[in-house]
Amino acid sequence: MAYNELLAERMREALENTKGVIEKKMFGGVAFMWKDKMFCGIIKDDMMVRVLEERYDELVEKDHARPMDFVKTRPMRGFI
């Protein structure tokens, strides 16, 4: 299993009534895109979410949050 299919299904259900959302395979997982920009996704058992830049420092400090570092390059700022 490349990514948690149960978590992906929960995300699909939550987004099913949101117009313009596209699901794409990325980073060995699945990403959800809107207007050609990724806003959330799943890699293995981890969910990634785009957050407002001005709230990133605050939100990355929350329990169960960390910088998005799923890819081997540098962490993607703006994603937790």
N, C-alpha and C positions, 0 to 999 in steps of 0.2 A: 504494500500500500504506500503510494507516494505521499498521500495526504489523508487526513481524517475525513472520511466520506460522510460520517454522521454529522460532524460539525459543518461540512459543506452543505449538506441537505438542510440543516437548520438555517443557514445563511440564505440559501435559495428561497426557502419558505418566507423568511422575513422580508426579502426583497422582491417577491413575486409580483407585487402590485406597483412597483416603482418603474415608471416608464424610462426607457433608454439605457437600462443596465444591461451590460454584456458580460458574459462569463468567458474567461480565457484561461488556458493552461499556461502557466508561467512559473519560473524558478523551481520546477519540479512539483509544483502545487497548482492551485487554482486562484485566479484573481477575478475580482468583480470591478468592472470599468464603467464609468459614466463620462460621456463627452471625451472619450479617448484617454481618460486619466484613471489610474487605479485608485480606489478608495478603501478597499479591504480585500483580504484574501486569506488563504490557509496554506501553510507549508508544514508537512508532517502533522503534529498535533497542536501547532501554534497558529493563532489567529493574528493577522496584522491589520492595523487600522490607521488610515491617514487622520491626523489631528490638525487643528488650527496651529499655524506656526507660533502665534503669540501665546498659546497654551502648552506647547510641547514640553518645555522645561518642567512645568507643574505636573503634567499628566504622566510623564515618563517616570516620575518618582512614586507613583501609586503602586499599591500592592499588585503583584502579578503583571506588572508592565515593565518593559525594557526597550531599549532602542531596537529597531528592526535590523538585525544583523544576520539574517538567514542566508544571504548571499556571501560569497567569500571576500568581497571587496569591503569597503568601509560601510558603516551603518548608514541607512537612509534617513536623514533628518526629516522630521515631519511624519514619520511612521513609528508606531509603537507596537 
